[in-house]
Amino acid sequence: MSLAMQTETKEPFESPAEKSGRLMPQRLSLVDQTVQIMRQLIADGQWVESLPGEEALRSHFGISRVTLRKALAQLGAQGWIASPGRGRKHLITSSQGVLAPDRAHERTVKWLSPHPEIDLVWSTRIGYEEVRKSLFAAGLRLDWVSAGALYQARPEPRLERLKEEAGTAGWVLFRASAAMQRWFQESRLPCVVVGPCHEGVALPNVQVDVEALGYHLGSEASRLGHRHLAFLVTNPELASAIATCAGLAKSTPPAGQARRLTVIQDDLTVPGLRRALSEAMADRDRATLILVAEASAALPTLGILRELGLRVPEDVSVVVRDHEPFLERSVPAICRYSYDWMRVGRSISRVLREVIEGGCGKAIQRKLLPNFIAGETMARVRVE
């Protein structure tokens, strides 16, 4: 969330005496704006037990450490937060200006994620907010649980400890590993997987049909003469990545032509991405179409391909699987797939309530088809 900049409209000059007879609008300082936004986030339930760390807050709002600490001091003076001591998070003591109720006995749904909530991309945040609002109307509170350790090897002991926490009515599994999904299947706890399930797992899930997406792109690629495709992805072991590759593999290449798929791993650093793309594109039979999984890698990919002397789309086509709004202003216009994340959020909430109320007897599945947005970064392969 970015803090809005103040704009000033010039009006005829008035003396203080002329102004004294009427109320004047107040120009809020950056500190006051930060306080207002943070109070709203607390009141909306986006932050429940405590605030994110100071560095995360400073980065999120794009403000200095001095401005943030002045805002935190104001929130403390107003009774919204309390600090347990140096180096620890600020505890939330009030919402909407009154003492927060004891949350230990409320029914909650835990959304498990490897990332802090503050790092959510726009599309996922929209879906998350839809889930939160829908569950709130049903008397359930949604708690974000950022637990990277759960996504490492042997998550079972940590999941057992989480299971023992009182008041948990259900779970949302976001980017869950195969081990996590298997544990929930065996535990028979009410849960919903965001995205596809791993092989051998049958849990309730809501997903954008990335396998159908892969099939569609593979078919389009074949029509345009692409024999060698590349898939740029952060974690190839995610169920969504596996399903995307399965869809690409199922599409039929032209008669008499072989299909090759190269997976390129993005380590989320520019040097790492530059190294991975340089190695992949040095192949004499290099890929002529790259499917970029996450929108955040799209613009760096275009820049690095240009550094390598490759023109888009004349030498290599680029398509993005997961659309984000900032791509709408890219030049050239990027070919991409988009999804209705509000609909995804509502579907997650409906399936979760069914599971909580009716038990875990069946694996309810909801698949939503993506929309293809044609751009200027995909073209027919040139014949040398």
Phi, psi and omega in degrees: 000129180258141177284133182290140177279147179280137175245152185234129177258127182284131178233164177304142182295136174231142178283161177304325180295322180291328181282338189294341183275358181215158179286142181245144175296146182262135175273116183281139175285168178298326178296313181296321178297318179298317179299314181299315182294318181294321176297321180294319179296322177293314181296327180283352179084010179288328171245127189248292184277320183208165176279156170299168178298160185298320181294320178295319178295315182298316180292320182297316183272347181068041182236167180282165178295324179296314179298316180299314184292328174294320178295318179296323178297319178296316179299321177295318180294330180275358176085013180277326183224162174222141180261126180280357180139170184300134176084359180248167182284153176284125180277142177274123181249350184212146170226133182058031171082004178235161180298133181291143179290163176292117186270000186296335185251006177283153174276125184236157170245132181259124176263109182272132182214149174281351186242154172296151180301326184294341181269004182299137172285163187304313186298314180293324178298321178299313178297317179299317180295323177297318178297314182300313182294319181293318179292323179300319179295335179267008178084019180241144177256138179261121179250130176277126179242103177272108186220080181301330181296333179294337186266008176261185181297145178054069178280352190303313181299321180291322178294323177300319180292320178296324182298331184282349181293132185290148171087003181276118183267334183192177186222146170243125184256111184251122182055039185286143177285169178298322180296320178295315181296319179296321180298316180292325178295317180289326182283341180057037175275146179295119184207164173225132175271130172272108185108183181285160175273155175287163181301134180086001180247132178234086178242156173304135181210153174235127186214148162285132187284083182286340174291318175295323177300313180299319179296317180298313181295319179299321179293317178295320179298318179297318180300328182266006174088015180277121179258336183238113179251152174235146178239113180265117187213149180287312182231099182295346182271355175296145180300325180293324178292318180297318180293322178298314179297323179296319178294318178299320182291331183282338181293147188267121176285164178303154182304131177083002181249143176269157179243134178236137179233125177248129176264124178249125183266129179263120181269012176071018172238149179295315177301320180294318179294318179299317181295315183294317180291321179300317180294316182293321185274357176279346179299134179299323175261058186291160176297142177254357175216130178245124171266117181264120186294307187252139184301328183298338180267355187294306183293317174302323179297316178299318181295318181291321177299322177294320176301326182279001179080019181255128181270142177248122008258007186301318182260327180210135177269150180227130177229140180253131181282316187249102184289144168228153187303328184295340179290343180295341181251016181283149176230118001289162179296125187274133172292135186199168176247137180238159182224155175271094185287337173294319177294320177302314180299317179295322179294319178302314182296317181297313181296319181297318179295322176300317182292317180296318184279327187252357180089179188258032185291329182225153181268092179291136182230132175235124178243131178245133182277138177280165175252134178271129178251111181289139178228214184242015186249013176229130183215169177292145178294134178284138177266117182288000000 
